């Protein structure tokens, strides 16, 4: 299913409800720090299962207890509702 | 246990036996492409268990089926035997 790119206004509206996310390089971005690698990778595993189920995957960088996540939709050449949904799911895991 | 930084000559000697690894930004670097995200993340999980057991962790970036890995030893401010061992373990998983 193709995803529609959100407009700048739509993205700003969504970001109002995602206070831990910012725009970076045109992607939704969040950095998270955990207590150690085990906690970070355990979290990544939970996100991986959600991402695989949704067939929508993050770009992410990890070193030890630090994780950086960028969300974008390549098909849409921008941020789509899929990215908002994944950001919300990631926040819910951390709540 | 503190790790000793390898000399440039020692690193070059080790790289001779690690043909899929290069030096990038002073770190051991390897990029790997898998068939899909599931394969990539399954591999990351195997590496995570090895890394946690060795208490020596990679820097890595993943998007979908692509994985990039950088190995360095922060304590040693360079590449140590721990990085060589982790690179060898990663290669063994892929063999």
N, CA and C atoms of all chains as a GROMACS GRO file, in nm:
protein
  570
    1UNK      N    1   0.084  -0.118   0.000
    1UNK     CA    2   0.000   0.000   0.000
    1UNK      C    3   0.088   0.124   0.000
    2UNK      N    4   0.069   0.210  -0.095
    2UNK     CA    5   0.148   0.333  -0.101
    2UNK      C    6   0.107   0.425   0.013
    3UNK      N    7   0.204   0.500   0.060
    3UNK     CA    8   0.178   0.593   0.169
    3UNK      C    9   0.191   0.735   0.117
    4UNK      N   10   0.103   0.820   0.163
    4UNK     CA   11   0.105   0.959   0.118
    4UNK      C   12   0.195   1.041   0.210
    5UNK      N   13   0.277   1.122   0.149
    5UNK     CA   14   0.364   1.213   0.223
    5UNK      C   15   0.279   1.317   0.295
    6UNK      N   16   0.308   1.339   0.423
    6UNK     CA   17   0.235   1.442   0.497
    6UNK      C   18   0.290   1.580   0.460
    7UNK      N   19   0.202   1.679   0.465
    7UNK     CA   20   0.246   1.817   0.441
    7UNK      C   21   0.322   1.869   0.563
    8UNK      N   22   0.394   1.978   0.546
    8UNK     CA   23   0.466   2.037   0.659
    8UNK      C   24   0.372   2.071   0.774
    9UNK      N   25   0.256   2.121   0.739
    9UNK     CA   26   0.158   2.158   0.844
    9UNK      C   27   0.109   2.033   0.917
   10UNK      N   28   0.080   1.928   0.841
   10UNK     CA   29   0.036   1.803   0.904
   10UNK      C   30   0.145   1.747   0.996
   11UNK      N   31   0.270   1.756   0.952
   11UNK     CA   32   0.381   1.706   1.035
   11UNK      C   33   0.390   1.787   1.164
   12UNK      N   34   0.380   1.918   1.153
   12UNK     CA   35   0.388   2.001   1.275
   12UNK      C   36   0.273   1.970   1.370
   13UNK      N   37   0.155   1.943   1.314
   13UNK     CA   38   0.041   1.907   1.399
   13UNK      C   39   0.069   1.776   1.473
   14UNK      N   40   0.127   1.680   1.402
   14UNK     CA   41   0.157   1.551   1.464
   14UNK      C   42   0.268   1.566   1.569
   15UNK      N   43   0.368   1.649   1.539
   15UNK     CA   44   0.480   1.666   1.632
   15UNK      C   45   0.434   1.728   1.765
   16UNK      N   46   0.325   1.801   1.761
   16UNK     CA   47   0.272   1.859   1.885
   16UNK      C   48   0.236   1.750   1.986
   17UNK      N   49   0.202   1.632   1.933
   17UNK     CA   50   0.168   1.520   2.021
   17UNK      C   51   0.283   1.421   2.039
   18UNK      N   52   0.399   1.456   1.984
   18UNK     CA   53   0.517   1.370   1.994
   18UNK      C   54   0.635   1.456   2.045
   19UNK      N   55   0.627   1.498   2.172
   19UNK     CA   56   0.723   1.597   2.223
   19UNK      C   57   0.868   1.547   2.225
   20UNK      N   58   0.888   1.417   2.222
   20UNK     CA   59   1.025   1.365   2.225
   20UNK      C   60   1.086   1.350   2.086
   21UNK      N   61   1.009   1.384   1.984
   21UNK     CA   62   1.056   1.372   1.846
   21UNK      C   63   1.079   1.509   1.785
   22UNK      N   64   1.180   1.516   1.701
   22UNK     CA   65   1.207   1.639   1.628
   22UNK      C   66   1.222   1.605   1.480
   23UNK      N   67   1.229   1.707   1.400
   23UNK     CA   68   1.261   1.688   1.258
   23UNK      C   69   1.411   1.700   1.240
   24UNK      N   70   1.473   1.602   1.176
   24UNK     CA   71   1.616   1.609   1.146
   24UNK      C   72   1.637   1.549   1.008
   25UNK      N   73   1.698   1.625   0.921
   25UNK     CA   74   1.720   1.580   0.783
   25UNK      C   75   1.590   1.534   0.718
   26UNK      N   76   1.481   1.601   0.751
   26UNK     CA   77   1.352   1.568   0.691
   26UNK      C   78   1.290   1.440   0.742
   27UNK      N   79   1.345   1.388   0.853
   27UNK     CA   80   1.293   1.264   0.911
   27UNK      C   81   1.253   1.290   1.056
   28UNK      N   82   1.162   1.208   1.106
   28UNK     CA   83   1.132   1.212   1.249
   28UNK      C   84   1.251   1.152   1.323
   29UNK      N   85   1.294   1.220   1.428
   29UNK     CA   86   1.416   1.178   1.498
   29UNK      C   87   1.393   1.174   1.648
   30UNK      N   88   1.438   1.068   1.711
   30UNK     CA   89   1.440   1.062   1.858
   30UNK      C   90   1.565   0.990   1.904
   31UNK      N   91   1.628   1.043   2.006
   31UNK     CA   92   1.743   0.977   2.070
   31UNK      C   93   1.699   0.928   2.206
   32UNK      N   94   1.744   0.811   2.244
   32UNK     CA   95   1.705   0.750   2.371
   32UNK      C   96   1.830   0.694   2.438
   33UNK      N   97   1.839   0.714   2.569
   33UNK     CA   98   1.950   0.658   2.645
   33UNK      C   99   1.896   0.556   2.745
   34UNK      N  100   1.956   0.439   2.748
   34UNK     CA  101   1.913   0.333   2.838
   34UNK      C  102   2.019   0.313   2.948
   35UNK      N  103   1.991   0.221   3.040
   35UNK     CA  104   2.089   0.200   3.148
   35UNK      C  105   2.212   0.125   3.098
   36UNK      N  106   2.195   0.042   2.998
   36UNK     CA  107   2.310  -0.033   2.946
   36UNK      C  108   2.274  -0.093   2.808
   37UNK      N  109   2.366  -0.169   2.752
   37UNK     CA  110   2.342  -0.226   2.619
   37UNK      C  111   2.226  -0.324   2.620
   38UNK      N  112   2.219  -0.406   2.724
   38UNK     CA  113   2.113  -0.506   2.731
   38UNK      C  114   1.976  -0.439   2.725
   39UNK      N  115   1.959  -0.331   2.796
   39UNK     CA  116   1.831  -0.260   2.794
   39UNK      C  117   1.805  -0.198   2.658
   40UNK      N  118   1.910  -0.142   2.599
   40UNK     CA  119   1.894  -0.079   2.467
   40UNK      C  120   1.856  -0.183   2.363
   41UNK      N  121   1.926  -0.296   2.362
   41UNK     CA  122   1.899  -0.395   2.258
   41UNK      C  123   1.766  -0.466   2.282
   42UNK      N  124   1.729  -0.485   2.406
   42UNK     CA  125   1.597  -0.542   2.436
   42UNK      C  126   1.488  -0.453   2.380
   43UNK      N  127   1.506  -0.323   2.396
   43UNK     CA  128   1.410  -0.228   2.340
   43UNK      C  129   1.408  -0.236   2.188
   44UNK      N  130   1.526  -0.243   2.128
   44UNK     CA  131   1.533  -0.252   1.983
   44UNK      C  132   1.459  -0.376   1.933
   45UNK      N  133   1.468  -0.485   2.008
   45UNK     CA  134   1.400  -0.608   1.969
   45UNK      C  135   1.248  -0.589   1.969
   46UNK      N  136   1.199  -0.519   2.068
   46UNK     CA  137   1.055  -0.491   2.071
   46UNK      C  138   1.014  -0.406   1.951
   47UNK      N  139   1.095  -0.305   1.921
   47UNK     CA  140   1.064  -0.219   1.807
   47UNK      C  141   1.073  -0.300   1.676
   48UNK      N  142   1.170  -0.388   1.668
   48UNK     CA  143   1.188  -0.468   1.547
   48UNK      C  144   1.064  -0.552   1.517
   49UNK      N  145   1.005  -0.608   1.622
   49UNK     CA  146   0.886  -0.691   1.601
   49UNK      C  147   0.768  -0.607   1.554
   50UNK      N  148   0.753  -0.490   1.612
   50UNK     CA  149   0.646  -0.398   1.569
   50UNK      C  150   0.669  -0.354   1.425
   51UNK      N  151   0.793  -0.321   1.394
   51UNK     CA  152   0.828  -0.272   1.260
   51UNK      C  153   0.803  -0.379   1.154
   52UNK      N  154   0.843  -0.502   1.188
   52UNK     CA  155   0.827  -0.610   1.092
   52UNK      C  156   0.680  -0.639   1.068
   53UNK      N  157   0.601  -0.634   1.174
   53UNK     CA  158   0.458  -0.658   1.163
   53UNK      C  159   0.392  -0.552   1.074
   54UNK      N  160   0.437  -0.426   1.091
   54UNK     CA  161   0.380  -0.315   1.013
   54UNK      C  162   0.445  -0.305   0.875
   55UNK      N  163   0.547  -0.385   0.852
   55UNK     CA  164   0.628  -0.374   0.730
   55UNK      C  165   0.674  -0.230   0.707
   56UNK      N  166   0.716  -0.170   0.816
   56UNK     CA  167   0.769  -0.032   0.809
   56UNK      C  168   0.882  -0.023   0.911
   57UNK      N  169   1.004   0.004   0.863
   57UNK     CA  170   1.123  -0.017   0.946
   57UNK      C  171   1.196   0.114   0.974
   58UNK      N  172   1.257   0.122   1.091
   58UNK     CA  173   1.331   0.244   1.126
   58UNK      C  174   1.471   0.245   1.064
   59UNK      N  175   1.528   0.362   1.058
   59UNK     CA  176   1.673   0.376   1.045
   59UNK      C  177   1.721   0.399   1.186
   60UNK      N  178   1.821   0.323   1.229
   60UNK     CA  179   1.865   0.343   1.367
   60UNK      C  180   2.012   0.313   1.385
   61UNK      N  181   2.066   0.386   1.484
   61UNK     CA  182   2.207   0.373   1.520
   61UNK      C  183   2.214   0.344   1.669
   62UNK      N  184   2.294   0.246   1.705
   62UNK     CA  185   2.311   0.211   1.846
   62UNK      C  186   2.458   0.198   1.880
   63UNK      N  187   2.495   0.251   1.993
   63UNK     CA  188   2.624   0.216   2.055
   63UNK      C  189   2.600   0.209   2.205
   64UNK      N  190   2.634   0.097   2.261
   64UNK     CA  191   2.615   0.067   2.403
   64UNK      C  192   2.472   0.103   2.448
   65UNK      N  193   2.458   0.205   2.531
   65UNK     CA  194   2.325   0.235   2.588
   65UNK      C  195   2.250   0.343   2.510
   66UNK      N  196   2.307   0.386   2.399
   66UNK     CA  197   2.246   0.496   2.324
   66UNK      C  198   2.182   0.445   2.195
   67UNK      N  199   2.065   0.499   2.166
   67UNK     CA  200   1.993   0.463   2.044
   67UNK      C  201   1.942   0.590   1.977
   68UNK      N  202   1.964   0.600   1.848
   68UNK     CA  203   1.909   0.710   1.770
   68UNK      C  204   1.820   0.648   1.663
   69UNK      N  205   1.704   0.708   1.644
   69UNK     CA  206   1.605   0.656   1.549
   69UNK      C  207   1.563   0.767   1.453
   70UNK      N  208   1.561   0.735   1.324
   70UNK     CA  209   1.510   0.825   1.222
   70UNK      C  210   1.395   0.752   1.150
   71UNK      N  211   1.284   0.820   1.134
   71UNK     CA  212   1.170   0.758   1.064
   71UNK      C  213   1.136   0.838   0.940
   72UNK      N  214   1.124   0.767   0.830
   72UNK     CA  215   1.082   0.827   0.705
   72UNK      C  216   1.020   0.716   0.620
   73UNK      N  217   0.948   0.756   0.517
   73UNK     CA  218   0.884   0.658   0.428
   73UNK      C  219   0.942   0.675   0.289
   74UNK      N  220   1.027   0.580   0.251
   74UNK     CA  221   1.098   0.596   0.124
   74UNK      C  222   1.002   0.603   0.005
   75UNK      N  223   0.896   0.519   0.008
   75UNK     CA  224   0.796   0.520  -0.100
   75UNK      C  225   0.735   0.660  -0.119
   76UNK      N  226   0.714   0.728  -0.008
   76UNK     CA  227   0.645   0.857  -0.012
   76UNK      C  228   0.742   0.972  -0.028
   77UNK      N  229   0.872   0.940  -0.019
   77UNK     CA  230   0.976   1.044  -0.025
   77UNK      C  231   0.951   1.150   0.082
   78UNK      N  232   0.916   1.105   0.201
   78UNK     CA  233   0.893   1.199   0.311
   78UNK      C  234   0.834   1.126   0.430
   79UNK      N  235   0.776   1.202   0.518
   79UNK     CA  236   0.715   1.146   0.639
   79UNK      C  237   0.568   1.117   0.611
   80UNK      N  238   0.526   0.995   0.644
   80UNK     CA  239   0.387   0.955   0.620
   80UNK      C  240   0.322   0.914   0.751
   81UNK      N  241   0.196   0.878   0.742
   81UNK     CA  242   0.122   0.831   0.860
   81UNK      C  243   0.188   0.708   0.922
   82UNK      N  244   0.259   0.629   0.839
   82UNK     CA  245   0.329   0.511   0.892
   82UNK      C  246   0.437   0.551   0.994
   83UNK      N  247   0.502   0.664   0.967
   83UNK     CA  248   0.607   0.709   1.058
   83UNK      C  249   0.548   0.761   1.188
   84UNK      N  250   0.436   0.830   1.176
   84UNK     CA  251   0.367   0.878   1.297
   84UNK      C  252   0.325   0.758   1.383
   85UNK      N  253   0.271   0.657   1.317
   85UNK     CA  254   0.225   0.538   1.391
   85UNK      C  255   0.342   0.467   1.459
   86UNK      N  256   0.455   0.458   1.390
   86UNK     CA  257   0.571   0.391   1.450
   86UNK      C  258   0.627   0.474   1.565
   87UNK      N  259   0.631   0.605   1.548
   87UNK     CA  260   0.678   0.692   1.657
   87UNK      C  261   0.588   0.676   1.780
   88UNK      N  262   0.458   0.671   1.757
   88UNK     CA  263   0.364   0.655   1.869
   88UNK      C  264   0.385   0.519   1.937
   89UNK      N  265   0.409   0.416   1.858
   89UNK     CA  266   0.431   0.281   1.913
   89UNK      C  267   0.560   0.278   1.995
   90UNK      N  268   0.663   0.347   1.946
   90UNK     CA  269   0.790   0.354   2.019
   90UNK      C  270   0.770   0.427   2.152
   91UNK      N  271   0.699   0.538   2.148
   91UNK     CA  272   0.671   0.612   2.271
   91UNK      C  273   0.591   0.526   2.370
   92UNK      N  274   0.496   0.450   2.317
   92UNK     CA  275   0.413   0.367   2.405
   92UNK      C  276   0.499   0.262   2.476
   93UNK      N  277   0.598   0.207   2.406
   93UNK     CA  278   0.687   0.109   2.468
   93UNK      C  279   0.765   0.172   2.583
   94UNK      N  280   0.796   0.299   2.570
   94UNK     CA  281   0.879   0.367   2.670
   94UNK      C  282   0.796   0.428   2.783
   95UNK      N  283   0.665   0.426   2.766
   95UNK     CA  284   0.579   0.495   2.865
   95UNK      C  285   0.580   0.420   2.998
   96UNK      N  286   3.890  -0.520   3.253
   96UNK     CA  287   4.027  -0.536   3.202
   96UNK      C  288   4.054  -0.432   3.095
   97UNK      N  289   4.158  -0.354   3.114
   97UNK     CA  290   4.194  -0.252   3.015
   97UNK      C  291   4.246  -0.319   2.889
   98UNK      N  292   4.220  -0.256   2.776
   98UNK     CA  293   4.264  -0.310   2.648
   98UNK      C  294   4.370  -0.218   2.590
   99UNK      N  295   4.471  -0.279   2.532
   99UNK     CA  296   4.580  -0.200   2.476
   99UNK      C  297   4.548  -0.168   2.330
  100UNK      N  298   4.570  -0.045   2.293
  100UNK     CA  299   4.551  -0.001   2.155
  100UNK      C  300   4.654  -0.070   2.066
  101UNK      N  301   4.610  -0.124   1.954
  101UNK     CA  302   4.702  -0.187   1.860
  101UNK      C  303   4.773  -0.078   1.778
  102UNK      N  304   4.896  -0.107   1.740
  102UNK     CA  305   4.970  -0.015   1.654
  102UNK      C  306   4.917  -0.023   1.512
  103UNK      N  307   4.950   0.074   1.430
  103UNK     CA  308   4.907   0.073   1.290
  103UNK      C  309   4.954  -0.053   1.219
  104UNK      N  310   5.076  -0.094   1.249
  104UNK     CA  311   5.131  -0.216   1.185
  104UNK      C  312   5.052  -0.339   1.231
  105UNK      N  313   5.023  -0.346   1.360
  105UNK     CA  314   4.945  -0.460   1.411
  105UNK      C  315   4.806  -0.463   1.347
  106UNK      N  316   4.746  -0.346   1.332
  106UNK     CA  317   4.613  -0.341   1.270
  106UNK      C  318   4.620  -0.390   1.126
  107UNK      N  319   4.719  -0.346   1.052
  107UNK     CA  320   4.732  -0.389   0.912
  107UNK      C  321   4.753  -0.539   0.903
  108UNK      N  322   4.830  -0.592   0.996
  108UNK     CA  323   4.852  -0.738   0.999
  108UNK      C  324   4.720  -0.812   1.022
  109UNK      N  325   4.639  -0.759   1.113
  109UNK     CA  326   4.511  -0.823   1.144
  109UNK      C  327   4.413  -0.808   1.026
  110UNK      N  328   4.417  -0.694   0.962
  110UNK     CA  329   4.325  -0.670   0.849
  110UNK      C  330   4.353  -0.765   0.733
  111UNK      N  331   4.474  -0.812   0.723
  111UNK     CA  332   4.508  -0.908   0.617
  111UNK      C  333   4.424  -1.034   0.628
  112UNK      N  334   4.383  -1.064   0.751
  112UNK     CA  335   4.299  -1.183   0.774
  112UNK      C  336   4.151  -1.148   0.788
  113UNK      N  337   4.118  -1.022   0.765
  113UNK     CA  338   3.979  -0.977   0.774
  113UNK      C  339   3.944  -0.901   0.646
  114UNK      N  340   3.940  -0.972   0.533
  114UNK     CA  341   3.927  -0.904   0.403
  114UNK      C  342   3.798  -0.824   0.386
  115UNK      N  343   3.696  -0.852   0.467
  115UNK     CA  344   3.570  -0.778   0.452
  115UNK      C  345   3.565  -0.652   0.538
  116UNK      N  346   3.673  -0.629   0.612
  116UNK     CA  347   3.678  -0.513   0.702
  116UNK      C  348   3.778  -0.411   0.648
  117UNK      N  349   3.744  -0.285   0.668
  117UNK     CA  350   3.836  -0.177   0.630
  117UNK      C  351   3.850  -0.084   0.750
  118UNK      N  352   3.942   0.008   0.739
  118UNK     CA  353   3.954   0.114   0.839
  118UNK      C  354   3.871   0.233   0.795
  119UNK      N  355   3.784   0.281   0.883
  119UNK     CA  356   3.707   0.401   0.852
  119UNK      C  357   3.696   0.484   0.979
  120UNK      N  358   3.738   0.608   0.970
  120UNK     CA  359   3.737   0.697   1.088
  120UNK      C  360   3.813   0.633   1.205
  121UNK      N  361   3.918   0.560   1.174
  121UNK     CA  362   3.998   0.499   1.279
  121UNK      C  363   3.934   0.379   1.346
  122UNK      N  364   3.827   0.329   1.284
  122UNK     CA  365   3.757   0.213   1.340
  122UNK      C  366   3.753   0.101   1.237
  123UNK      N  367   3.739  -0.022   1.285
  123UNK     CA  368   3.714  -0.133   1.194
  123UNK      C  369   3.572  -0.120   1.142
  124UNK      N  370   3.556  -0.134   1.011
  124UNK     CA  371   3.425  -0.110   0.949
  124UNK      C  372   3.389  -0.222   0.854
  125UNK      N  373   3.266  -0.268   0.865
  125UNK     CA  374   3.213  -0.363   0.767
  125UNK      C  375   3.066  -0.332   0.740
  126UNK      N  376   3.028  -0.335   0.614
  126UNK     CA  377   2.888  -0.320   0.574
  126UNK      C  378   2.839  -0.455   0.524
  127UNK      N  379   2.716  -0.489   0.561
  127UNK     CA  380   2.659  -0.618   0.523
  127UNK      C  381   2.517  -0.595   0.472
  128UNK      N  382   2.482  -0.666   0.366
  128UNK     CA  383   2.348  -0.658   0.312
  128UNK      C  384   2.280  -0.794   0.325
  129UNK      N  385   2.161  -0.796   0.379
  129UNK     CA  386   2.085  -0.919   0.398
  129UNK      C  387   1.967  -0.923   0.301
  130UNK      N  388   1.891  -1.032   0.306
  130UNK     CA  389   1.778  -1.041   0.212
  130UNK      C  390   1.663  -0.950   0.253
  131UNK      N  391   1.649  -0.928   0.384
  131UNK     CA  392   1.540  -0.841   0.431
  131UNK      C  393   1.568  -0.799   0.575
  132UNK      N  394   1.474  -0.726   0.634
  132UNK     CA  395   1.494  -0.676   0.771
  132UNK      C  396   1.501  -0.791   0.870
  133UNK      N  397   1.417  -0.889   0.852
  133UNK     CA  398   1.415  -1.002   0.946
  133UNK      C  399   1.552  -1.069   0.954
  134UNK      N  400   1.612  -1.089   0.839
  134UNK     CA  401   1.746  -1.151   0.836
  134UNK      C  402   1.849  -1.059   0.901
  135UNK      N  403   1.841  -0.931   0.871
  135UNK     CA  404   1.936  -0.835   0.928
  135UNK      C  405   1.924  -0.830   1.080
  136UNK      N  406   1.802  -0.821   1.129
  136UNK     CA  407   1.786  -0.808   1.273
  136UNK      C  408   1.815  -0.939   1.346
  137UNK      N  409   1.786  -1.050   1.282
  137UNK     CA  410   1.822  -1.179   1.342
  137UNK      C  411   1.974  -1.187   1.361
  138UNK      N  412   2.045  -1.140   1.259
  138UNK     CA  413   2.191  -1.138   1.268
  138UNK      C  414   2.236  -1.044   1.380
  139UNK      N  415   2.175  -0.927   1.387
  139UNK     CA  416   2.211  -0.832   1.493
  139UNK      C  417   2.190  -0.894   1.631
  140UNK      N  418   2.086  -0.973   1.644
  140UNK     CA  419   2.058  -1.037   1.774
  140UNK      C  420   2.170  -1.135   1.811
  141UNK      N  421   2.217  -1.210   1.713
  141UNK     CA  422   2.329  -1.300   1.740
  141UNK      C  423   2.454  -1.222   1.782
  142UNK      N  424   2.480  -1.113   1.712
  142UNK     CA  425   2.596  -1.030   1.746
  142UNK      C  426   2.578  -0.968   1.885
  143UNK      N  427   2.456  -0.926   1.915
  143UNK     CA  428   2.429  -0.864   2.046
  143UNK      C  429   2.463  -0.959   2.160
  144UNK      N  430   2.429  -1.086   2.143
  144UNK     CA  431   2.456  -1.183   2.250
  144UNK      C  432   2.606  -1.203   2.268
  145UNK      N  433   2.677  -1.211   2.156
  145UNK     CA  434   2.824  -1.225   2.162
  145UNK      C  435   2.885  -1.100   2.227
  146UNK      N  436   2.837  -0.985   2.186
  146UNK     CA  437   2.892  -0.858   2.236
  146UNK      C  438   2.869  -0.845   2.387
  147UNK      N  439   2.749  -0.879   2.428
  147UNK     CA  440   2.716  -0.866   2.571
  147UNK      C  441   2.801  -0.962   2.654
  148UNK      N  442   2.820  -1.083   2.601
  148UNK     CA  443   2.902  -1.182   2.673
  148UNK      C  444   3.045  -1.133   2.687
  149UNK      N  445   3.096  -1.071   2.581
  149UNK     CA  446   3.234  -1.021   2.582
  149UNK      C  447   3.244  -0.885   2.650
  150UNK      N  448   3.131  -0.827   2.684
  150UNK     CA  449   3.126  -0.689   2.735
  150UNK      C  450   3.202  -0.593   2.643
  151UNK      N  451   3.180  -0.615   2.516
  151UNK     CA  452   3.241  -0.527   2.415
  151UNK      C  453   3.142  -0.513   2.301
  152UNK      N  454   3.098  -0.389   2.278
  152UNK     CA  455   2.979  -0.366   2.195
  152UNK      C  456   3.011  -0.290   2.068
  153UNK      N  457   2.939  -0.320   1.962
  153UNK     CA  458   2.962  -0.250   1.834
  153UNK      C  459   2.893  -0.114   1.831
  154UNK      N  460   2.936  -0.030   1.741
  154UNK     CA  461   2.857   0.082   1.694
  154UNK      C  462   2.795   0.032   1.565
  155UNK      N  463   2.666   0.046   1.551
  155UNK     CA  464   2.604  -0.005   1.429
  155UNK      C  465   2.482   0.074   1.386
  156UNK      N  466   2.464   0.073   1.254
  156UNK     CA  467   2.351   0.143   1.192
  156UNK      C  468   2.278   0.043   1.104
  157UNK      N  469   2.147   0.040   1.117
  157UNK     CA  470   2.066  -0.051   1.036
  157UNK      C  471   1.951   0.025   0.972
  158UNK      N  472   1.926  -0.004   0.848
  158UNK     CA  473   1.800   0.032   0.784
  158UNK      C  474   1.761  -0.083   0.691
  159UNK      N  475   1.642  -0.136   0.715
  159UNK     CA  476   1.588  -0.250   0.642
  159UNK      C  477   1.690  -0.366   0.634
  160UNK      N  478   1.743  -0.393   0.516
  160UNK     CA  479   1.832  -0.509   0.502
  160UNK      C  480   1.980  -0.473   0.511
  161UNK      N  481   2.010  -0.347   0.540
  161UNK     CA  482   2.149  -0.304   0.542
  161UNK      C  483   2.197  -0.283   0.685
  162UNK      N  484   2.320  -0.326   0.709
  162UNK     CA  485   2.380  -0.310   0.840
  162UNK      C  486   2.523  -0.258   0.822
  163UNK      N  487   2.558  -0.156   0.896
  163UNK     CA  488   2.694  -0.106   0.900
  163UNK      C  489   2.746  -0.120   1.042
  164UNK      N  490   2.868  -0.167   1.055
  164UNK     CA  491   2.927  -0.191   1.187
  164UNK      C  492   3.062  -0.120   1.196
  165UNK      N  493   3.083  -0.050   1.308
  165UNK     CA  494   3.213   0.011   1.339
  165UNK      C  495   3.260  -0.046   1.472
  166UNK      N  496   3.385  -0.089   1.476
  166UNK     CA  497   3.439  -0.144   1.600
  166UNK      C  498   3.558  -0.059   1.646
  167UNK      N  499   3.552  -0.021   1.771
  167UNK     CA  500   3.663   0.050   1.833
  167UNK      C  501   3.655   0.024   1.983
  168UNK      N  502   3.763   0.054   2.053
  168UNK     CA  503   3.766   0.033   2.198
  168UNK      C  504   3.785   0.167   2.265
  169UNK      N  505   3.678   0.218   2.325
  169UNK     CA  506   3.684   0.354   2.380
  169UNK      C  507   3.789   0.366   2.490
  170UNK      N  508   3.799   0.262   2.575
  170UNK     CA  509   3.901   0.264   2.682
  170UNK      C  510   4.041   0.282   2.626
  171UNK      N  511   4.066   0.219   2.512
  171UNK     CA  512   4.201   0.219   2.455
  171UNK      C  513   4.220   0.336   2.359
  172UNK      N  514   4.114   0.407   2.331
  172UNK     CA  515   4.119   0.519   2.236
  172UNK      C  516   4.171   0.472   2.100
  173UNK      N  517   4.127   0.355   2.059
  173UNK     CA  518   4.170   0.301   1.930
  173UNK      C  519   4.120   0.159   1.912
  174UNK      N  520   4.180   0.088   1.820
  174UNK     CA  521   4.142  -0.050   1.792
  174UNK      C  522   4.226  -0.143   1.880
  175UNK      N  523   4.160  -0.234   1.949
  175UNK     CA  524   4.229  -0.329   2.037
  175UNK      C  525   4.200  -0.472   1.994
  176UNK      N  526   4.260  -0.565   2.065
  176UNK     CA  527   4.238  -0.707   2.037
  176UNK      C  528   4.090  -0.742   2.051
  177UNK      N  529   4.018  -0.669   2.136
  177UNK     CA  530   3.874  -0.695   2.153
  177UNK      C  531   3.798  -0.672   2.022
  178UNK      N  532   3.842  -0.572   1.947
  178UNK     CA  533   3.775  -0.542   1.819
  178UNK      C  534   3.806  -0.649   1.715
  179UNK      N  535   3.931  -0.694   1.716
  179UNK     CA  536   3.967  -0.802   1.623
  179UNK      C  537   3.884  -0.927   1.653
  180UNK      N  538   3.873  -0.958   1.782
  180UNK     CA  539   3.797  -1.077   1.823
  180UNK      C  540   3.650  -1.064   1.783
  181UNK      N  541   3.593  -0.946   1.800
  181UNK     CA  542   3.451  -0.929   1.764
  181UNK      C  543   3.433  -0.934   1.612
  182UNK      N  544   3.527  -0.876   1.539
  182UNK     CA  545   3.521  -0.884   1.392
  182UNK      C  546   3.528  -1.030   1.346
  183UNK      N  547   3.616  -1.106   1.408
  183UNK     CA  548   3.628  -1.248   1.372
  183UNK      C  549   3.499  -1.324   1.405
  184UNK      N  550   3.440  -1.292   1.518
  184UNK     CA  551   3.316  -1.359   1.558
  184UNK      C  552   3.202  -1.324   1.461
  185UNK      N  553   3.198  -1.199   1.418
  185UNK     CA  554   3.096  -1.156   1.322
  185UNK      C  555   3.116  -1.230   1.189
  186UNK      N  556   3.241  -1.238   1.144
  186UNK     CA  557   3.270  -1.310   1.020
  186UNK      C  558   3.230  -1.458   1.032
  187UNK      N  559   3.257  -1.516   1.148
  187UNK     CA  560   3.224  -1.658   1.169
  187UNK      C  561   3.073  -1.681   1.160
  188UNK      N  562   2.995  -1.587   1.210
  188UNK     CA  563   2.849  -1.599   1.200
  188UNK      C  564   2.802  -1.598   1.056
  189UNK      N  565   2.876  -1.525   0.972
  189UNK     CA  566   2.835  -1.510   0.832
  189UNK      C  567   2.893  -1.618   0.743
  190UNK      N  568   2.982  -1.698   0.797
  190UNK     CA  569   3.054  -1.797   0.713
  190UNK      C  570   2.961  -1.910   0.669
   0.00000   0.00000   0.00000
